[in-house]
């Protein structure tokens, strides 16, 4: 009998955890509270694309904070 353990890729990036899922999509969530950006999932894409998406969302949040 074999038991397969599945490894999950977890990467820390700018205060967020990037967790790769089985279907090659990514779950992005903050490491700590308070959360300025809610957790989200991406389509199947590369790590570079996930970082680009996250950077874009972070800059949008920072612009909203400056405007307030």
Order of alpha helices (4+ residues) and beta strands (2+ residues): beta-beta-beta-beta-alpha
